[in-house]
């Protein structure tokens, strides 16, 4: 289940990254709409009040951006090594290590932000937050399959 969540998260981040990097009209608008939909989904599923939402969302968006940057950096390094003709073992090793460290870095980021979330959300809402994220990614994965 964690693997499916990570795959769905990476897919969303990849889609978000591609759309953001291309940064042109419809794609940028689609990315914004998708993130807004995700945020509204989370707010609804956790039962946040407007005051909680106003405090929570900027922090959540900062976490998403940090996780995106970790993934983006590892992908860039992997692409660079994959596209090069004459790659040393050291370069392969650095790229492989960067890709392997992505999950642990994501975990560290989520844990750090969890402390901030716990000052805004109830314990039940913290639990529901994780459930909402999983539910959202499953829903997006199902839609992608159709």
Secondary structure, DSSP 8 states (H G I E B T S, - for coil): -HHHHHHHHHHHHHHHHHHHHH--HHHHHHHHHHHHHHHHHHHHHHT--HHHHHHHHHHHHHHHHHHHHHHHHHHHHHHHHHH-SS--HHHHHHHHHHHHHHHHHHHHHHHHHHHHHTTTS-HHHHHHHHHHHHHHHHHHHHHHH-
